[in-house]
């Protein structure tokens, strides 16, 4: 089983990826981890600044990450891939999109102590950074591939996580996956 998770920062992709992997016995891959590593290597301590100032000027970074996920999807089975363009580069996956209202997502990011590449210190800065990151990714991906990452038709399931706990998100997504598997 191939599952791809896409969505806005703070929508719960990382948490859901871990929960799905444990539940279904799948391996995981996250392109965000790779981008955060590159961000640090390039001397950026903020992922948004890295995307806006560096990646936008160096499309080869996105292309490298995208080629990696395409290859990963072709060469592997039984995984959960957390990647903004996973739905595009692994088209034979169960494509899950998560969305979350900007203020709630920004609040989640601000409270997440494991996020070391976020420099926002208050909710206003977190909202600004999240919006800027999404706008930059949308612009970059459209420029590179003519893909609108916000188009709901990209996904088999699009779920708003704003008012849901991580366990509620997991329950809804896993129920959807279970029903999809039954039809195969």
Residue frames as a rotation matrix with the C-alpha (Angstrom) as fourth column:
UNK 1
0.584 0.812 0.000 0.00
0.812 -0.584 0.000 0.00
0.000 0.000 -1.000 0.00
UNK 2
-0.632 -0.718 0.292 1.28
0.726 -0.680 -0.100 3.45
0.271 0.149 0.951 -0.96
UNK 3
0.554 0.761 -0.338 -0.08
0.830 -0.536 0.154 6.45
-0.064 -0.366 -0.929 0.91
UNK 4
-0.544 -0.680 0.491 0.88
0.659 -0.709 -0.252 10.06
0.520 0.186 0.834 0.21
UNK 5
0.339 0.564 -0.753 0.12
0.888 -0.456 0.058 12.89
-0.311 -0.688 -0.656 2.61
UNK 6
-0.540 -0.415 0.732 0.06
0.618 -0.786 0.010 16.49
0.572 0.457 0.681 1.46
UNK 7
0.537 0.828 -0.160 -1.15
0.764 -0.396 0.510 19.64
0.359 -0.396 -0.845 3.09
UNK 8
0.556 -0.239 0.796 -0.46
-0.190 -0.969 -0.158 22.90
0.809 -0.063 -0.584 4.73
UNK 9
-0.611 -0.781 -0.132 2.17
0.057 0.123 -0.991 23.32
0.790 -0.612 -0.030 7.44
UNK 10
-0.874 0.215 0.437 0.62
-0.480 -0.230 -0.847 22.52
-0.081 -0.949 0.304 10.81
UNK 11
-0.007 0.940 -0.342 -2.22
-0.909 0.137 0.393 20.44
0.416 0.313 0.854 9.37
UNK 12
0.393 0.139 0.909 -0.99
-0.747 0.625 0.227 17.25
-0.537 -0.768 0.350 11.09
UNK 13
0.653 -0.153 -0.741 0.85
-0.585 0.520 -0.623 15.42
0.481 0.840 0.250 8.31
UNK 14
-0.383 -0.920 -0.086 3.79
-0.625 0.327 -0.709 14.31
0.680 -0.218 -0.700 10.45
UNK 15
-0.507 0.283 0.814 1.63
-0.743 0.336 -0.579 13.02
-0.438 -0.898 0.039 13.28
UNK 16
0.594 0.804 -0.020 -0.68
-0.672 0.482 -0.562 11.22
-0.442 0.347 0.827 10.88
UNK 17
0.301 -0.578 -0.758 2.28
-0.707 0.399 -0.584 9.73
0.640 0.712 -0.289 8.97
UNK 18
-0.732 -0.627 0.267 3.58
-0.622 0.455 -0.637 8.10
0.278 -0.632 -0.723 12.15
UNK 19
-0.249 0.730 0.636 0.14
-0.667 0.347 -0.659 6.85
-0.703 -0.588 0.400 13.21
UNK 20
0.703 0.521 -0.484 -0.62
-0.702 0.402 -0.588 5.34
-0.112 0.753 0.648 9.78
UNK 21
-0.050 -0.822 -0.568 2.81
-0.710 0.429 -0.559 3.72
0.703 0.375 -0.605 9.54
UNK 22
-0.794 -0.232 0.562 2.38
-0.596 0.482 -0.642 2.06
-0.122 -0.845 -0.521 12.94
UNK 23
0.048 0.938 0.343 -1.19
-0.670 0.285 -0.685 0.97
-0.740 -0.197 0.643 12.24
UNK 24
0.875 0.357 -0.326 -0.54
-0.466 0.448 -0.763 -0.53
-0.127 0.820 0.558 8.80
UNK 25
0.500 -0.763 0.409 3.08
0.316 0.601 0.734 -1.62
-0.806 -0.238 0.542 9.33
UNK 26
0.834 -0.134 0.536 4.46
0.497 -0.239 -0.834 0.76
0.240 0.962 -0.133 6.69
UNK 27
-0.287 -0.927 -0.241 7.78
0.941 -0.320 0.109 2.51
-0.178 -0.196 0.964 6.29
UNK 28
0.751 0.546 -0.372 7.83
0.496 -0.838 -0.228 6.30
-0.436 -0.013 -0.900 6.18
UNK 29
-0.427 -0.811 0.399 9.55
0.903 -0.403 0.146 9.06
0.042 0.423 0.905 4.28
UNK 30
0.621 0.582 -0.526 9.22
0.623 -0.773 -0.120 12.80
-0.476 -0.253 -0.842 4.75
UNK 31
0.196 -0.560 0.805 10.54
0.823 -0.353 -0.446 15.32
0.533 0.749 0.392 2.24
UNK 32
0.830 0.160 0.535 10.22
-0.097 -0.902 0.420 18.06
0.550 -0.401 -0.733 4.85
UNK 33
0.805 -0.593 -0.008 12.99
0.191 0.247 0.950 16.44
-0.561 -0.767 0.312 6.90
UNK 34
0.122 -0.762 0.636 15.26
0.982 0.184 0.033 16.54
-0.142 0.620 0.771 3.87
UNK 35
0.349 0.076 0.934 14.41
0.475 -0.873 -0.106 20.21
0.808 0.481 -0.341 3.21
UNK 36
0.986 0.001 0.170 15.05
-0.145 -0.516 0.844 21.12
0.088 -0.857 -0.509 6.84
UNK 37
0.498 -0.859 0.122 18.45
0.589 0.437 0.680 19.43
-0.637 -0.267 0.723 6.61
UNK 38
0.006 -0.453 0.892 19.30
0.947 -0.285 -0.151 21.36
0.322 0.845 0.427 3.46
UNK 39
0.754 0.359 0.550 18.13
0.185 -0.920 0.347 24.53
0.630 -0.160 -0.760 5.14
UNK 40
0.888 -0.456 -0.061 20.62
0.012 -0.109 0.994 24.03
-0.460 -0.883 -0.091 7.96
UNK 41
0.194 -0.848 0.494 23.41
0.868 0.383 0.317 23.10
-0.458 0.367 0.810 5.53
UNK 42
0.048 -0.104 0.993 22.83
0.777 -0.621 -0.102 26.37
0.628 0.777 0.051 3.68
UNK 43
-0.848 -0.509 -0.149 23.02
0.466 -0.581 -0.668 28.33
0.253 -0.636 0.729 6.94
UNK 44
-0.339 0.810 0.479 19.31
-0.438 -0.586 0.681 29.06
0.833 0.021 0.554 7.36
UNK 45
-0.999 0.033 -0.023 17.76
0.035 0.441 -0.897 28.61
-0.020 -0.897 -0.442 10.78
UNK 46
-0.252 0.962 -0.103 14.24
-0.387 -0.198 -0.900 29.21
-0.887 -0.187 0.422 9.46
UNK 47
-0.469 0.093 0.878 12.60
0.604 0.759 0.242 26.90
-0.644 0.644 -0.412 6.90
UNK 48
0.650 0.757 0.069 10.36
0.594 -0.448 -0.668 29.66
-0.475 0.475 -0.741 5.51
UNK 49
0.517 -0.544 -0.661 13.30
-0.513 -0.815 0.269 31.97
-0.685 0.200 -0.700 4.91
UNK 50
-0.533 -0.720 0.445 15.13
-0.116 0.583 0.804 29.08
-0.838 0.377 -0.394 3.21
UNK 51
-0.082 0.587 0.805 12.19
0.838 0.478 -0.263 28.41
-0.539 0.653 -0.532 0.89
UNK 52
0.848 0.486 -0.214 11.62
0.335 -0.802 -0.494 32.07
-0.411 0.347 -0.843 0.05
UNK 53
0.598 -0.659 -0.456 15.23
-0.600 -0.745 0.291 33.23
-0.532 0.100 -0.841 -0.24
UNK 54
-0.444 -0.882 0.158 17.04
-0.589 0.420 0.690 30.12
-0.675 0.214 -0.706 -1.46
UNK 55
-0.444 0.274 0.853 14.78
0.447 0.893 -0.054 27.48
-0.776 0.357 -0.519 -2.97
UNK 56
0.656 0.741 -0.148 12.82
0.274 -0.416 -0.867 30.02
-0.704 0.528 -0.475 -5.03
UNK 57
0.514 -0.559 -0.650 16.10
-0.785 -0.613 -0.094 31.03
-0.346 0.559 -0.754 -6.64
UNK 58
-0.653 -0.753 -0.077 17.40
-0.744 0.619 0.251 27.45
-0.142 0.221 -0.965 -6.94
UNK 59
0.363 0.919 -0.154 14.67
-0.931 0.355 -0.078 25.31
-0.017 0.172 0.985 -8.54
UNK 60
-0.120 -0.491 -0.863 17.13
-0.455 0.800 -0.391 22.43
0.882 0.346 -0.319 -8.71
UNK 61
-0.876 -0.130 0.465 16.51
-0.482 0.264 -0.835 21.91
-0.013 -0.956 -0.294 -4.97
UNK 62
0.036 0.969 0.246 12.80
-0.767 0.184 -0.614 21.22
-0.640 -0.166 0.750 -5.52
UNK 63
0.465 0.129 -0.876 13.58
-0.808 0.466 -0.360 19.18
0.362 0.875 0.321 -8.62
UNK 64
-0.591 -0.750 -0.296 16.04
-0.500 0.629 -0.596 17.02
0.633 -0.204 -0.747 -6.67
UNK 65
-0.731 0.407 0.548 13.52
-0.477 0.270 -0.837 16.40
-0.488 -0.873 -0.003 -3.88
UNK 66
0.274 0.927 -0.255 10.79
-0.831 0.094 -0.548 15.70
-0.484 0.362 0.796 -6.43
UNK 67
0.141 -0.307 -0.941 12.88
-0.737 0.602 -0.307 13.23
0.661 0.737 -0.142 -8.41
UNK 68
-0.864 -0.479 0.156 13.74
-0.436 0.555 -0.708 11.48
0.252 -0.680 -0.688 -5.15
UNK 69
-0.382 0.794 0.474 10.07
-0.533 0.229 -0.814 11.01
-0.755 -0.563 0.336 -4.28
UNK 70
0.437 0.501 -0.747 9.24
-0.899 0.242 -0.364 9.84
-0.002 0.831 0.557 -7.81
UNK 71
-0.289 -0.655 -0.699 11.98
-0.563 0.706 -0.429 7.18
0.774 0.270 -0.572 -7.60
UNK 72
-0.879 -0.011 0.476 10.97
-0.447 0.362 -0.818 6.22
-0.164 -0.932 -0.324 -4.07
UNK 73
0.020 0.994 0.111 7.38
-0.759 0.088 -0.645 5.70
-0.651 -0.071 0.756 -5.22
UNK 74
0.461 0.106 -0.881 8.41
-0.806 0.466 -0.366 3.53
0.372 0.879 0.300 -8.16
UNK 75
-0.329 -0.779 -0.533 10.94
-0.425 0.627 -0.653 1.43
0.843 0.012 -0.537 -6.24
UNK 76
-0.990 -0.065 0.122 8.97
-0.136 0.316 -0.939 0.84
0.022 -0.946 -0.322 -3.03
UNK 77
-0.082 0.983 -0.166 5.67
0.066 0.172 0.983 -0.46
0.994 0.070 -0.079 -1.80
UNK 78
0.453 0.380 -0.806 4.09
0.741 0.342 0.578 -0.28
0.496 -0.859 -0.127 1.65
UNK 79
-0.675 -0.685 -0.273 4.96
0.732 -0.578 -0.361 3.25
0.090 -0.443 0.892 2.74
UNK 80
0.674 0.690 -0.264 3.57
0.704 -0.708 -0.053 6.57
-0.223 -0.150 -0.963 3.88
UNK 81
-0.433 -0.779 0.454 5.17
0.872 -0.489 -0.007 9.51
0.227 0.393 0.891 2.09
UNK 82
0.494 0.461 -0.737 4.74
0.636 -0.770 -0.056 12.95
-0.593 -0.441 -0.674 3.63
UNK 83
-0.697 -0.706 0.125 5.43
0.560 -0.427 0.710 15.27
-0.447 0.565 0.693 0.69
UNK 84
-0.272 0.618 -0.738 3.63
-0.278 -0.785 -0.554 18.29
-0.921 0.054 0.385 -0.71
UNK 85
-0.035 0.227 -0.973 3.79
-0.996 -0.086 0.016 16.83
-0.080 0.970 0.229 -4.23
UNK 86
-0.740 -0.243 0.627 3.53
-0.324 0.946 -0.016 13.17
-0.589 -0.215 -0.779 -3.28
UNK 87
0.229 0.931 0.285 0.12
0.011 0.290 -0.957 12.97
-0.973 0.223 0.057 -4.97
UNK 88
0.714 0.003 -0.700 1.76
-0.648 -0.377 -0.662 14.00
-0.266 0.926 -0.267 -8.24
UNK 89
-0.141 -0.914 -0.381 4.98
-0.966 0.211 -0.150 12.00
0.217 0.347 -0.912 -8.12
UNK 90
-0.978 -0.030 0.208 3.37
-0.082 0.966 -0.247 8.83
-0.193 -0.258 -0.946 -6.74
UNK 91
-0.508 0.832 -0.223 0.10
-0.833 -0.408 0.373 8.78
0.220 0.375 0.901 -8.68
UNK 92
-0.118 0.459 -0.880 -0.66
-0.101 0.877 0.471 5.14
0.988 0.144 -0.057 -7.78
UNK 93
-0.940 -0.228 -0.253 -0.88
0.235 0.103 -0.966 6.06
0.246 -0.968 -0.043 -4.09
UNK 94
0.260 0.924 -0.281 -3.87
0.926 -0.156 0.345 6.70
0.275 -0.350 -0.895 -1.87
UNK 95
-0.569 -0.533 0.626 -3.64
0.492 -0.831 -0.261 10.48
0.659 0.159 0.735 -1.96
UNK 96
0.330 0.617 -0.714 -4.61
0.942 -0.166 0.291 12.21
0.061 -0.769 -0.636 1.28
UNK 97
-0.380 -0.378 0.844 -4.71
0.323 -0.909 -0.262 16.00
0.867 0.173 0.468 1.60
UNK 98
0.037 0.337 -0.941 -4.92
0.997 -0.078 0.012 17.76
-0.069 -0.938 -0.339 4.95
UNK 99
-0.224 -0.053 0.973 -5.93
0.264 -0.965 0.008 21.37
0.938 0.258 0.230 5.38
UNK 100
-0.038 0.171 -0.985 -6.16
0.998 -0.050 -0.048 23.49
-0.058 -0.984 -0.169 8.48
UNK 101
0.880 0.365 0.303 -7.24
0.376 -0.926 0.024 27.06
0.289 0.093 -0.953 9.13
UNK 102
0.223 -0.894 0.388 -4.18
0.185 -0.352 -0.918 29.31
0.957 0.277 0.087 9.13
UNK 103
0.149 -0.173 0.974 -4.44
-0.820 -0.573 0.023 30.51
0.553 -0.801 -0.227 12.73
UNK 104
0.854 0.202 0.480 -4.89
-0.456 0.735 0.502 27.00
-0.252 -0.647 0.720 14.17
UNK 105
0.799 -0.601 -0.004 -2.08
0.484 0.648 -0.588 25.57
0.355 0.468 0.809 12.02
UNK 106
0.120 -0.767 0.630 0.21
-0.122 -0.641 -0.758 28.44
0.985 0.014 -0.171 13.02
UNK 107
0.420 0.115 0.900 -0.64
-0.888 -0.154 0.434 27.88
0.188 -0.981 0.038 16.67
UNK 108
0.987 -0.059 0.148 0.22
0.031 0.982 0.185 24.17
-0.156 -0.178 0.972 16.35
UNK 109
0.483 -0.859 0.168 3.56
0.458 0.085 -0.885 25.02
0.746 0.504 0.435 14.74
UNK 110
0.128 -0.406 0.905 4.34
-0.544 -0.792 -0.279 27.58
0.830 -0.456 -0.322 17.44
UNK 111
0.559 0.199 0.805 3.64
-0.822 0.256 0.508 25.04
-0.106 -0.946 0.307 20.21
UNK 112
0.972 -0.183 -0.147 5.60
0.136 0.949 -0.284 22.19
0.192 0.256 0.947 18.58
UNK 113
0.650 -0.756 0.080 8.93
-0.520 -0.365 0.772 22.10
-0.555 -0.543 -0.630 20.42
UNK 114
0.252 -0.566 0.785 10.36
0.483 0.777 0.405 19.55
-0.839 0.277 0.469 17.96
UNK 115
0.752 0.037 0.658 10.35
0.629 -0.338 -0.700 22.12
0.197 0.941 -0.277 15.14
UNK 116
0.191 -0.788 -0.585 13.83
0.652 -0.344 0.676 23.55
-0.734 -0.511 0.448 15.27
UNK 117
-0.741 -0.469 0.480 13.70
0.664 -0.403 0.630 25.34
-0.102 0.786 0.610 11.89
UNK 118
0.308 0.847 0.433 10.93
0.730 -0.502 0.463 27.76
0.610 0.173 -0.774 12.84
UNK 119
-0.721 -0.692 -0.035 11.89
0.567 -0.561 -0.603 31.20
0.398 -0.454 0.797 14.13
UNK 120
-0.034 0.783 0.621 8.44
-0.091 -0.622 0.778 32.63
0.995 -0.031 0.092 14.96
UNK 121
-0.921 -0.334 -0.202 8.14
0.191 0.065 -0.979 33.63
0.340 -0.940 0.004 18.62
UNK 122
-0.624 0.777 -0.080 4.46
-0.260 -0.303 -0.917 34.61
-0.737 -0.551 0.391 18.64
UNK 123
-0.006 0.726 0.687 1.24
0.556 0.574 -0.601 33.76
-0.831 0.379 -0.407 16.84
UNK 124
0.736 0.279 -0.616 1.39
-0.251 -0.733 -0.632 36.78
-0.629 0.620 -0.470 14.51
UNK 125
-0.124 -0.886 -0.448 4.86
-0.912 -0.076 0.403 35.81
-0.391 0.458 -0.798 13.27
UNK 126
-0.660 -0.080 0.747 3.84
-0.004 0.995 0.103 32.16
-0.751 0.065 -0.657 12.96
UNK 127
0.438 0.873 0.214 0.78
0.367 0.044 -0.929 33.07
-0.821 0.485 -0.302 10.86
UNK 128
0.607 -0.271 -0.747 2.91
-0.656 -0.702 -0.279 35.30
-0.448 0.659 -0.604 8.63
UNK 129
-0.478 -0.878 0.019 5.56
-0.747 0.418 0.517 32.59
-0.462 0.233 -0.856 8.18
UNK 130
-0.404 0.396 0.825 3.00
0.278 0.912 -0.301 29.85
-0.871 0.108 -0.479 7.46
UNK 131
0.703 0.698 -0.138 1.21
0.132 -0.319 -0.939 31.96
-0.699 0.641 -0.316 4.86
UNK 132
0.366 -0.655 -0.661 4.47
-0.860 -0.509 0.029 32.99
-0.356 0.558 -0.750 3.25
UNK 133
-0.620 -0.607 0.497 5.67
-0.423 0.792 0.440 29.36
-0.661 0.063 -0.748 3.15
UNK 134
-0.033 0.699 0.714 2.45
0.494 0.632 -0.596 28.10
-0.869 0.333 -0.367 1.53
UNK 135
0.807 0.328 -0.490 2.38
-0.183 -0.650 -0.737 30.97
-0.561 0.685 -0.465 -0.97
UNK 136
-0.015 -0.915 -0.403 6.01
-0.911 -0.154 0.383 30.32
-0.412 0.372 -0.831 -1.90
UNK 137
-0.645 -0.190 0.740 5.49
-0.034 0.975 0.221 26.58
-0.763 0.118 -0.635 -2.33
UNK 138
0.379 0.864 0.332 2.35
0.418 0.161 -0.894 27.14
-0.826 0.477 -0.300 -4.40
UNK 139
0.725 -0.158 -0.670 4.19
-0.551 -0.717 -0.427 29.61
-0.413 0.679 -0.607 -6.66
UNK 140
-0.319 -0.947 -0.035 7.30
-0.815 0.255 0.520 27.42
-0.483 0.194 -0.854 -7.00
UNK 141
-0.502 0.165 0.849 5.37
0.194 0.978 -0.075 24.22
-0.843 0.127 -0.523 -7.77
UNK 142
0.655 0.755 0.037 3.18
0.244 -0.165 -0.956 26.00
-0.716 0.634 -0.292 -10.31
UNK 143
0.482 -0.566 -0.669 6.22
-0.796 -0.602 -0.063 27.51
-0.367 0.563 -0.740 -11.98
UNK 144
-0.563 -0.794 0.228 8.03
-0.656 0.597 0.462 24.15
-0.503 0.111 -0.857 -12.12
UNK 145
-0.928 0.158 0.337 5.16
0.232 0.954 0.190 21.77
-0.292 0.255 -0.922 -12.93
UNK 146
-0.670 0.739 0.061 1.99
-0.490 -0.503 0.712 23.82
0.557 0.448 0.699 -13.54
UNK 147
-0.329 0.508 -0.796 0.45
0.647 0.736 0.201 22.16
0.688 -0.449 -0.571 -10.47
UNK 148
-0.081 0.399 0.913 -1.96
-0.615 -0.741 0.269 23.90
0.784 -0.540 0.306 -8.11
UNK 149
-0.823 -0.337 -0.457 -1.24
0.095 0.711 -0.696 22.23
0.560 -0.617 -0.553 -4.78
UNK 150
-0.813 0.570 0.121 -4.52
-0.340 -0.295 -0.893 23.62
-0.473 -0.767 0.433 -3.41
UNK 151
-0.322 0.703 -0.634 -6.71
-0.841 0.096 0.533 21.92
0.435 0.705 0.560 -6.02
UNK 152
-0.015 0.377 0.926 -8.95
-0.824 0.520 -0.226 19.42
-0.567 -0.766 0.303 -4.17
UNK 153
0.858 0.390 -0.335 -9.07
-0.514 0.653 -0.557 17.15
0.002 0.649 0.760 -7.23
UNK 154
-0.065 -0.963 -0.263 -5.43
-0.771 0.216 -0.599 16.17
0.633 0.164 -0.756 -6.48
UNK 155
-0.779 -0.293 0.554 -6.64
-0.625 0.427 -0.653 14.01
-0.045 -0.855 -0.516 -3.59
UNK 156
-0.551 0.598 -0.582 -8.70
0.263 0.786 0.559 10.92
0.792 0.155 -0.591 -2.96
UNK 157
0.430 0.625 -0.652 -9.56
0.866 -0.080 0.494 12.41
0.256 -0.777 -0.575 0.43
UNK 158
-0.467 -0.470 0.749 -9.27
0.153 -0.877 -0.455 16.03
0.871 -0.098 0.482 1.50
UNK 159
0.302 0.525 -0.796 -9.77
0.837 0.253 0.485 16.52
0.456 -0.813 -0.363 5.24
UNK 160
0.156 -0.164 0.974 -9.99
-0.301 -0.947 -0.111 19.73
0.941 -0.276 -0.197 7.25
UNK 161
-0.086 -0.328 -0.941 -8.15
0.706 0.647 -0.290 19.02
0.703 -0.689 0.176 10.52
UNK 162
-0.386 -0.147 0.911 -8.80
-0.214 -0.946 -0.243 22.41
0.898 -0.289 0.333 12.13
UNK 163
0.067 0.542 0.838 -11.21
-0.954 -0.211 0.213 21.20
0.293 -0.813 0.503 14.80
UNK 164
0.832 0.234 -0.503 -10.06
-0.188 0.972 0.141 17.57
0.522 -0.023 0.853 14.97
UNK 165
0.497 -0.696 0.518 -7.70
-0.612 0.142 0.778 15.88
-0.615 -0.704 -0.356 17.38
UNK 166
-0.424 -0.736 -0.528 -4.92
-0.905 0.317 0.285 13.74
-0.042 0.599 -0.800 15.94
UNK 167
-0.816 0.169 0.554 -6.85
0.021 0.964 -0.263 10.59
-0.578 -0.203 -0.790 16.93
UNK 168
0.287 0.955 -0.076 -9.97
0.012 -0.083 -0.996 11.87
-0.958 0.285 -0.036 15.13
UNK 169
0.256 -0.299 -0.919 -7.91
-0.929 -0.340 -0.148 12.61
-0.268 0.892 -0.365 12.02
UNK 170
-0.793 -0.607 0.050 -6.39
-0.584 0.782 0.220 9.13
-0.173 0.146 -0.974 12.18
UNK 171
-0.440 0.699 0.563 -9.80
0.160 0.679 -0.717 7.49
-0.883 -0.225 -0.411 12.61
UNK 172
0.550 0.697 -0.461 -11.30
-0.304 -0.348 -0.887 9.30
-0.778 0.628 0.021 9.60
UNK 173
0.085 -0.597 -0.797 -8.29
-0.995 -0.099 -0.032 8.71
-0.060 0.796 -0.603 7.35
UNK 174
-0.851 -0.436 0.291 -7.80
-0.439 0.897 0.061 5.06
-0.287 -0.076 -0.955 8.33
UNK 175
-0.080 0.902 0.424 -11.53
0.102 0.431 -0.897 4.39
-0.992 -0.028 -0.126 7.81
UNK 176
0.599 0.237 -0.765 -11.26
-0.652 -0.410 -0.638 5.93
-0.465 0.881 -0.092 4.35
UNK 177
-0.357 -0.835 -0.418 -8.17
-0.934 0.328 0.143 3.83
0.017 0.441 -0.897 3.57
UNK 178
-0.720 0.134 0.681 -9.84
-0.146 0.930 -0.337 0.65
-0.679 -0.342 -0.650 4.83
UNK 179
0.383 0.922 0.055 -12.85
-0.038 0.075 -0.997 1.28
-0.923 0.380 0.063 2.59
UNK 180
0.424 -0.322 -0.847 -10.59
-0.887 -0.335 -0.316 2.02
-0.182 0.885 -0.428 -0.37
UNK 181
-0.676 -0.729 0.107 -8.66
-0.709 0.683 0.173 -1.23
-0.200 0.041 -0.979 0.19
UNK 182
-0.300 0.649 0.699 -11.90
-0.007 0.731 -0.682 -3.23
-0.954 -0.210 -0.215 0.31
UNK 183
0.674 0.634 -0.380 -12.77
-0.309 -0.226 -0.924 -1.96
-0.672 0.740 0.044 -3.18
UNK 184
-0.017 -0.786 -0.619 -9.45
-0.986 -0.089 0.141 -3.04
-0.166 0.612 -0.773 -4.69
